Amino acid sequence: MIKDIVIKKDNGSYGFSTYGESMSYFFTMRQLLSHYMTQVLHAEPAVTQNKINTLKAFTDKNFTKLEDYLEKLNLLAEYIGESDEARFSSFLGRYFLSSLEKTKAKLYQTELPKAKDKFDNPFRAVSNSFLEAYGTLFMKAAPLKIKIEVQDAEEDINEPQENYSQVHSNNATNNNQNQYANNEKAAPIIEENKSILIPGSILLDGYEKLFNLAPPLKLERENKEEFELNVELSKDVAQENKLEAAALEEKIIPEEPQKPKDTRLPGQILIEKEGAEFQHSRPLVLKKETTVNTEQNNDLLKIPRQTLLKHYVSLGSTVSKYMKVKDSEGYQKWYSTLSPVHKLTLNLNNHINKVLRHEQVNWQEVFNQLSKNYKVSVDIIKKVKQETEAYSEILKAIQNILKQTQARGLNAHTAQQMYSQLITLYENKDTTSIKQSELKIILLQIMDEGLKDTLSRDLLNLLSIAKEKYPLE
């Protein structure tokens, strides 16, 4: 059976299959074990190469998922000849996740064109998928053997016919007389041999339940361009953005002259105008508002992810670098090279920080102005804002957790290494089960069991928070 590494998911996006995830773990482990044997154990090249060549058979026998690598680290250590399991687990904790990310990126880049050619081919017949999945069963099946008695049929054809009415009359007369005899004659006779099964029998024996449970096939063409963002800025807008970017903390949207405000409190105005109506009104029910907010969040979930946590971190680091040296010209040049989504991220992040400083922000005006400047829909801007707010919160939480753990005794160098690993862990992709396993691998580098338990608890809680903010499975 042919196994796909990259598949097209129900929502139309592409991602690793279960088999693809397993292969990414194998490739990562193969690379790390080769490095470990060469650089740490100083094994002979021939010994290292022999172990790497037989690694696939070893892992297929002992490991099927990421959790297995965690539970059977002793088997891996024994396989490569490492007696110090603590040293080996610490090595994997430091380097596994960063190596896995690079492996996945390379594997995905290699396999994605194959997947698109397979799943996005408009001329591809449904039977192609059927044959790819079950073709090997048909090849193994024995040929179908059928014996058909054709003697009577040949006699009927060769027999002269007087006329249609006479033949029809004779057939009707003989019908009842020959009924019993005809029933005894089976036109097709199949040689019964339970050891020989036709392909359809093999298929139904093994997969009948899956066919019964499968949903109806839908061949709807998806609108891939609905939320795609590929915008070129006009010269005027680009120039305007350069001027705006010069002051990183300045307001992006010019404020209009404020009108004289009514000195009365809003509640006073409302009571004076509508007070009598309140006396006769029914109790307020907030179900409708909650439903509206839920519907809005669901609408944003339908929009594809616009940016990643690592992009947010990179943008923040670069801005801090330019601010530290006060290089306004260098910042403007860098800013002009950013994609529209990343420019939106920086603009929206400035406004989010204003809210955190308890400054008032009219978000509708912000959305409308940015939509006009960047020729991007308001829904896209809201999606970027949602992601930026989530990344800001998660990043600050990671920093606080590591700071508190350092106060309890975590080595500063280890904390710095873990910081970049945790950025990868809390990325806006994959599933919570995968992330839980990856977190266990990261924590392998911490030898103090007390610190490890505390960190595990805090980071798992943060993972639950991330799941509420990200579309994790």
C-alpha positions as CSV (number, residue, x, y, z in Angstrom):
1,M,0.0,0.0,0.0
2,I,1.4,3.4,-1.0
3,K,1.8,5.8,1.9
4,D,1.7,9.6,1.5
5,I,4.0,11.7,3.5
6,V,2.1,15.0,2.8
7,I,-1.7,14.9,2.4
8,K,-4.5,17.4,1.8
9,K,-6.6,17.9,4.9
10,D,-10.4,18.4,5.1
11,N,-10.0,22.2,5.3
12,G,-8.0,22.2,2.1
13,S,-4.6,22.8,3.6
14,Y,-1.7,20.5,3.3
15,G,0.1,18.8,6.2
16,F,2.0,15.7,7.2
17,S,0.1,12.4,7.4
18,T,0.6,10.1,10.4
19,Y,3.2,8.3,8.3
20,G,4.9,11.6,7.4
21,E,5.1,12.6,11.1
22,S,6.7,9.2,11.8
23,M,9.2,9.6,9.0
24,S,10.2,13.1,10.2
25,Y,11.0,11.6,13.6
26,F,13.0,8.9,12.0
27,F,15.1,11.2,9.8
28,T,15.7,13.5,12.7
29,M,16.8,10.7,15.0
30,R,19.0,9.3,12.3
31,Q,20.8,12.6,11.9
32,L,21.3,13.1,15.7
33,L,22.5,9.5,16.3
34,S,25.0,9.8,13.6
35,H,26.3,13.1,15.0
36,Y,26.3,11.7,18.6
37,M,28.3,8.5,17.6
38,T,30.8,10.6,15.7
39,Q,31.3,13.6,18.0
40,V,30.5,12.3,21.4
41,L,31.2,8.6,21.4
42,H,34.0,8.9,18.8
43,A,33.0,5.7,17.1
44,E,34.7,4.4,14.0
45,P,33.2,5.7,10.8
46,A,32.5,2.1,9.7
47,V,30.7,1.3,13.0
48,T,28.6,4.5,12.8
49,Q,27.6,3.8,9.2
50,N,26.6,0.3,9.9
51,K,24.4,1.4,12.8
52,I,22.8,4.1,10.7
53,N,22.2,1.6,7.8
54,T,20.3,-0.8,10.1
55,L,18.5,1.9,12.1
56,K,15.3,1.8,10.0
57,A,14.7,-1.9,10.7
58,F,15.5,-1.2,14.4
59,T,13.0,1.7,14.7
60,D,10.3,0.0,12.7
61,K,10.5,-2.9,15.2
62,N,10.5,-0.8,18.4
63,F,9.1,2.7,17.6
64,T,5.8,3.7,16.0
65,K,5.2,7.2,17.5
66,L,7.1,10.0,19.3
67,E,6.1,8.8,22.7
68,D,7.9,5.5,22.0
69,Y,11.2,7.4,21.7
70,L,10.7,8.9,25.1
71,E,9.7,5.6,26.8
72,K,12.5,3.6,25.2
73,L,15.5,5.9,25.3
74,N,17.4,3.1,26.9
75,L,17.0,1.0,23.8
76,L,18.4,3.8,21.6
77,A,21.3,4.3,24.0
78,E,22.0,0.6,24.0
79,Y,21.8,0.5,20.2
80,I,24.5,3.1,19.6
81,G,26.7,1.8,22.5
82,E,26.1,4.6,25.0
83,S,26.3,3.6,28.7
84,D,25.5,7.1,30.1
85,E,21.8,7.4,29.5
86,A,21.6,10.7,31.3
87,R,24.1,12.3,28.9
88,F,22.3,10.9,25.9
89,S,18.9,12.1,27.1
90,S,20.3,15.6,27.8
91,F,21.7,15.7,24.3
92,L,18.4,14.8,22.7
93,G,16.6,17.4,24.9
94,R,18.9,20.1,23.6
95,Y,18.9,19.4,19.9
96,F,15.9,17.2,19.0
97,L,13.3,19.8,18.5
98,S,15.4,22.3,16.6
99,S,16.6,19.5,14.3
100,L,13.1,18.2,13.9
101,E,11.9,21.6,12.7
102,K,14.6,21.7,10.0
103,T,13.9,18.2,9.0
104,K,10.1,18.8,8.7
105,A,10.7,22.0,6.6
106,K,13.0,20.2,4.2
107,L,10.7,17.1,4.0
108,Y,7.6,19.2,3.5
109,Q,9.3,21.2,0.7
110,T,10.3,18.0,-1.1
111,E,6.9,16.2,-0.7
112,L,4.5,19.1,-1.2
113,P,4.8,19.2,-5.0
114,K,4.1,15.5,-5.2
115,A,1.0,15.9,-3.0
116,K,-0.3,18.9,-5.0
117,D,0.2,16.9,-8.2
118,K,-1.8,14.1,-6.7
119,F,-4.6,15.9,-4.9
120,D,-5.0,19.1,-7.0
121,N,-4.9,17.4,-10.4
122,P,-8.3,18.3,-12.1
123,F,-8.0,15.3,-14.4
124,R,-7.3,12.8,-11.7
125,A,-10.0,10.1,-11.5
126,V,-11.3,8.9,-8.2
127,S,-10.3,5.3,-9.2
128,N,-6.6,6.4,-9.2
129,S,-6.8,6.9,-5.4
130,F,-8.6,3.5,-5.1
131,L,-5.9,1.7,-7.1
132,E,-3.0,3.4,-5.2
133,A,-4.5,2.4,-1.9
134,Y,-5.6,-1.2,-2.7
135,G,-3.8,-2.0,-6.0
136,T,-1.3,-4.4,-4.2
137,L,-4.2,-6.5,-3.0
138,F,-5.4,-7.0,-6.6
139,M,-2.0,-7.9,-7.7
140,K,-1.7,-10.6,-5.1
141,A,-5.1,-12.1,-5.7
142,A,-5.4,-15.3,-7.7
143,P,-7.0,-15.1,-11.2
144,L,-10.8,-15.6,-11.2
145,K,-11.7,-19.0,-12.7
146,I,-15.3,-19.4,-14.1
147,K,-16.7,-22.2,-16.2
148,I,-19.8,-21.3,-18.3
149,E,-21.9,-23.9,-20.1
150,V,-22.5,-22.5,-23.5
151,Q,-23.8,-25.7,-25.3
152,D,-27.5,-24.8,-24.9
153,A,-27.0,-21.3,-25.9
154,E,-25.2,-22.4,-29.1
155,E,-28.0,-24.8,-29.9
156,D,-30.6,-22.1,-29.5
157,I,-28.7,-19.8,-31.8
158,N,-28.2,-22.5,-34.5
159,E,-31.8,-23.8,-34.3
160,P,-33.9,-22.5,-37.3
161,Q,-36.7,-20.2,-36.2
162,E,-40.1,-20.6,-38.0
163,N,-41.6,-17.3,-36.9
164,Y,-41.7,-15.1,-33.7
165,S,-45.2,-16.0,-32.7
166,Q,-44.6,-19.8,-32.9
167,V,-41.3,-19.6,-31.0
168,H,-43.0,-17.4,-28.4
169,S,-45.9,-19.9,-28.0
170,N,-43.5,-22.9,-27.7
171,N,-41.5,-21.1,-25.1
172,A,-44.6,-20.3,-23.1
173,T,-45.8,-23.9,-23.3
174,N,-42.5,-25.3,-22.3
175,N,-41.8,-22.8,-19.6
176,N,-43.7,-24.6,-16.8
177,Q,-42.5,-28.0,-18.0
178,N,-38.9,-27.1,-17.9
179,Q,-38.9,-24.9,-14.9
180,Y,-37.6,-27.5,-12.5
181,A,-35.0,-28.7,-15.0
182,N,-33.9,-25.1,-15.7
183,N,-33.4,-24.5,-12.0
184,E,-31.1,-27.5,-11.8
185,K,-28.9,-26.0,-14.5
186,A,-26.7,-23.2,-13.2
187,A,-25.7,-21.1,-16.1
188,P,-22.4,-19.9,-14.6
189,I,-20.6,-22.5,-12.5
190,I,-17.8,-21.1,-10.3
191,E,-15.2,-23.5,-9.0
192,E,-15.4,-23.3,-5.3
193,N,-12.0,-23.0,-3.7
194,K,-11.8,-21.1,-0.4
195,S,-8.1,-20.7,-0.8
196,I,-8.7,-18.6,-3.9
197,L,-10.4,-15.3,-3.3
198,I,-11.3,-12.7,-5.9
199,P,-9.9,-9.2,-5.3
200,G,-13.3,-7.8,-4.3
201,S,-13.5,-10.4,-1.5
202,I,-10.1,-9.5,-0.1
203,L,-11.1,-5.8,-0.1
204,L,-14.4,-6.4,1.6
205,D,-13.0,-8.8,4.1
206,G,-10.4,-6.3,5.3
207,Y,-12.1,-2.9,4.8
208,E,-15.9,-3.5,4.7
209,K,-16.4,-1.7,8.0
210,L,-14.4,1.3,6.8
211,F,-16.6,1.6,3.7
212,N,-19.7,1.5,5.9
213,L,-18.4,4.3,8.1
214,A,-17.0,6.5,5.4
215,P,-18.8,9.8,4.7
216,P,-20.1,10.5,1.1
217,L,-17.5,11.6,-1.3
218,K,-17.6,15.4,-2.1
219,L,-15.9,16.7,-5.2
220,E,-16.4,20.4,-4.6
221,R,-13.7,22.7,-5.9
222,E,-12.5,25.1,-3.3
223,N,-12.0,28.8,-3.6
224,K,-8.3,29.0,-2.8
225,E,-8.0,32.7,-3.5
226,E,-10.7,33.8,-1.0
227,F,-8.2,34.9,1.7
228,E,-4.9,35.0,-0.1
229,L,-2.8,38.0,0.6
230,N,-0.6,39.2,-2.2
231,V,-0.7,43.0,-2.3
232,E,1.7,45.5,-3.9
233,L,1.7,48.9,-2.2
234,S,1.3,52.0,-4.4
235,K,4.2,54.5,-4.3
236,D,2.2,57.0,-2.3
237,V,1.2,54.5,0.3
238,A,4.8,53.1,0.5
239,Q,6.1,56.6,1.0
240,E,3.5,57.3,3.7
241,N,4.5,54.1,5.5
242,K,8.2,55.0,5.5
243,L,7.3,58.3,7.2
244,E,5.1,56.6,9.7
245,A,7.7,53.9,10.4
246,A,10.4,56.5,11.4
247,A,8.8,57.0,14.8
248,L,8.2,53.4,16.1
249,E,6.0,54.4,19.0
250,E,4.2,57.3,17.2
251,K,0.5,57.0,16.4
252,I,-0.2,55.5,13.0
253,I,-3.6,57.1,12.5
254,P,-3.9,60.9,12.8
255,E,-6.3,62.0,15.4
256,E,-9.2,64.3,14.3
257,P,-9.8,67.5,16.3
258,Q,-11.9,66.5,19.3
259,K,-15.4,68.0,19.5
260,P,-16.6,69.5,22.8
261,K,-17.9,66.8,25.0
262,D,-21.1,66.7,27.0
263,T,-20.2,67.0,30.7
264,R,-23.0,64.7,31.7
265,L,-22.2,61.1,32.3
266,P,-23.5,58.6,29.7
267,G,-25.8,57.0,32.3
268,Q,-27.3,60.4,33.2
269,I,-28.1,61.1,29.5
270,L,-29.6,57.7,29.1
271,I,-31.8,57.9,32.2
272,E,-33.1,61.4,31.3
273,K,-34.1,60.3,27.8
274,E,-35.2,56.7,28.3
275,G,-35.7,56.3,32.0
276,A,-39.4,55.6,31.8
277,E,-38.8,52.8,29.3
278,F,-36.5,51.0,31.7
279,Q,-39.3,50.7,34.3
280,H,-41.4,48.6,31.9
281,S,-38.6,46.6,30.3
282,R,-37.9,42.9,30.8
283,P,-34.6,41.6,32.4
284,L,-31.6,41.8,30.1
285,V,-30.4,38.5,28.5
286,L,-26.8,38.4,27.2
287,K,-27.2,35.3,25.1
288,K,-27.4,37.2,21.8
289,E,-24.2,39.1,22.4
290,T,-22.3,36.0,23.3
291,T,-23.6,34.3,20.2
292,V,-22.5,37.2,18.0
293,N,-19.0,37.1,19.5
294,T,-18.8,33.4,19.0
295,E,-19.9,33.7,15.4
296,Q,-17.2,36.4,14.8
297,N,-14.5,34.2,16.3
298,N,-15.7,31.2,14.2
299,D,-15.5,33.4,11.1
300,L,-11.9,34.3,11.9
301,L,-11.1,30.6,12.3
302,K,-12.2,30.0,8.7
303,I,-9.5,32.5,7.6
304,P,-6.1,30.7,7.0
305,R,-3.2,31.5,9.5
306,Q,-1.5,34.7,8.4
307,T,1.7,34.6,10.4
308,L,3.6,32.5,12.9
309,L,4.9,33.0,16.4
310,K,8.5,32.8,15.2
311,H,7.8,35.6,12.8
312,Y,6.4,37.7,15.6
313,V,9.5,37.1,17.7
314,S,11.8,37.9,14.8
315,L,10.0,41.1,14.0
316,G,10.2,42.2,17.7
317,S,13.9,41.4,17.9
318,T,14.7,43.3,14.7
319,V,12.8,46.4,15.9
320,S,14.5,46.3,19.2
321,K,17.9,46.2,17.5
322,Y,17.2,49.3,15.4
323,M,15.7,51.1,18.4
324,K,18.8,50.3,20.5
325,V,21.2,51.9,18.1
326,K,18.7,54.6,17.0
327,D,19.2,53.6,13.3
328,S,16.0,55.2,11.8
329,E,17.3,55.0,8.2
330,G,18.3,51.3,8.5
331,Y,14.8,50.6,10.0
332,Q,13.0,52.3,7.2
333,K,15.0,50.3,4.6
334,W,14.2,47.0,6.5
335,Y,10.6,48.0,7.0
336,S,10.2,48.6,3.2
337,T,11.2,45.0,2.5
338,L,8.5,43.4,4.8
339,S,5.4,41.7,3.5
340,P,2.1,43.4,4.0
341,V,1.2,40.9,6.7
342,H,4.3,41.7,8.7
343,K,3.8,45.4,8.3
344,L,0.3,44.9,9.7
345,T,1.7,42.9,12.6
346,L,4.0,45.7,13.6
347,N,1.3,48.4,13.2
348,L,-1.3,46.3,15.2
349,N,1.3,45.4,17.9
350,N,1.8,49.2,18.5
351,H,-1.9,49.6,19.1
352,I,-2.1,46.5,21.3
353,N,0.7,48.0,23.4
354,K,-1.3,51.2,23.7
355,V,-4.2,49.3,25.1
356,L,-1.9,47.6,27.6
357,R,-0.8,51.1,28.7
358,H,-4.5,51.9,29.2
359,E,-4.6,54.3,26.2
360,Q,-7.8,54.4,24.2
361,V,-7.8,52.9,20.7
362,N,-10.7,53.1,18.3
363,W,-10.2,49.7,16.6
364,Q,-12.7,50.2,13.9
365,E,-10.9,53.3,12.7
366,V,-7.6,51.4,12.9
367,F,-9.0,48.6,10.8
368,N,-10.5,50.9,8.2
369,Q,-7.3,53.0,7.9
370,L,-5.0,49.9,7.6
371,S,-7.4,48.4,5.1
372,K,-7.2,51.5,3.0
373,N,-3.4,51.8,3.2
374,Y,-2.6,48.1,2.4
375,K,-5.6,47.2,0.2
376,V,-6.4,44.3,2.6
377,S,-9.8,43.2,3.8
378,V,-10.8,44.1,7.4
379,D,-11.3,40.4,8.1
380,I,-7.7,39.7,7.3
381,I,-6.6,42.6,9.5
382,K,-8.8,41.2,12.4
383,K,-7.2,37.8,11.9
384,V,-3.7,39.3,12.1
385,K,-4.7,41.3,15.3
386,Q,-6.0,38.1,16.8
387,E,-2.8,36.2,16.1
388,T,-0.6,39.2,17.3
389,E,-2.5,39.4,20.6
390,A,-2.1,35.7,21.1
391,Y,1.6,35.7,20.3
392,S,2.2,38.6,22.6
393,E,0.5,36.9,25.5
394,I,2.2,33.5,24.9
395,L,5.7,35.1,24.5
396,K,5.4,37.0,27.8
397,A,4.2,33.9,29.6
398,I,7.2,31.9,28.3
399,Q,9.6,34.6,29.5
400,N,8.0,34.8,32.9
401,I,8.0,31.0,33.4
402,L,11.7,30.8,32.5
403,K,12.5,33.7,34.7
404,Q,10.8,32.2,37.7
405,T,12.4,28.8,37.1
406,Q,15.8,30.5,36.9
407,A,15.1,32.0,40.4
408,R,14.6,28.4,41.6
409,G,17.9,27.3,40.2
410,L,17.7,26.7,36.5
411,N,21.0,27.4,34.7
412,A,20.9,30.6,32.7
413,H,22.5,29.0,29.6
414,T,19.9,26.1,29.7
415,A,17.1,28.7,30.1
416,Q,18.4,30.5,27.0
417,Q,18.5,27.3,25.0
418,M,15.0,26.4,26.1
419,Y,13.7,29.8,25.1
420,S,14.2,29.2,21.4
421,Q,12.9,25.6,21.7
422,L,9.8,26.8,23.5
423,I,9.2,29.3,20.7
424,T,9.1,26.4,18.3
425,L,7.0,24.3,20.7
426,Y,4.2,26.9,21.1
427,E,4.0,27.6,17.4
428,N,0.6,28.0,15.8
429,K,0.4,24.6,14.2
430,D,0.4,20.8,14.9
431,T,-1.7,19.1,17.6
432,T,-1.6,19.3,21.3
433,S,-0.7,15.6,21.6
434,I,2.4,16.2,19.4
435,K,3.3,19.3,21.5
436,Q,3.0,17.4,24.8
437,S,5.4,14.7,23.5
438,E,7.8,17.4,22.2
439,L,7.7,19.2,25.6
440,K,8.8,16.0,27.3
441,I,11.8,15.8,25.0
442,I,12.8,19.4,25.7
443,L,12.7,18.7,29.4
444,L,15.1,15.8,29.1
445,Q,18.0,18.3,29.4
446,I,17.0,19.2,32.9
447,M,18.5,16.8,35.5
448,D,16.8,18.2,38.6
449,E,13.5,16.3,38.9
450,G,12.0,19.1,41.1
451,L,12.6,21.8,38.5
452,K,11.5,19.5,35.7
453,D,8.2,18.8,37.4
454,T,7.5,22.5,38.1
455,L,8.4,23.5,34.5
456,S,6.3,20.7,33.1
457,R,3.3,21.8,35.0
458,D,3.6,25.5,34.1
459,L,4.3,24.8,30.4
460,L,1.5,22.3,30.1
461,N,-0.9,24.9,31.6
462,L,0.4,27.4,29.0
463,L,-0.2,24.9,26.3
464,S,-3.9,24.7,27.3
465,I,-4.0,28.5,27.1
466,A,-2.4,28.4,23.6
467,K,-5.0,25.8,22.5
468,E,-7.8,28.3,23.3
469,K,-6.1,30.9,21.1
470,Y,-4.8,28.7,18.3
471,P,-6.7,26.4,16.0
472,L,-4.8,23.4,17.5
473,E,-6.4,19.9,17.2
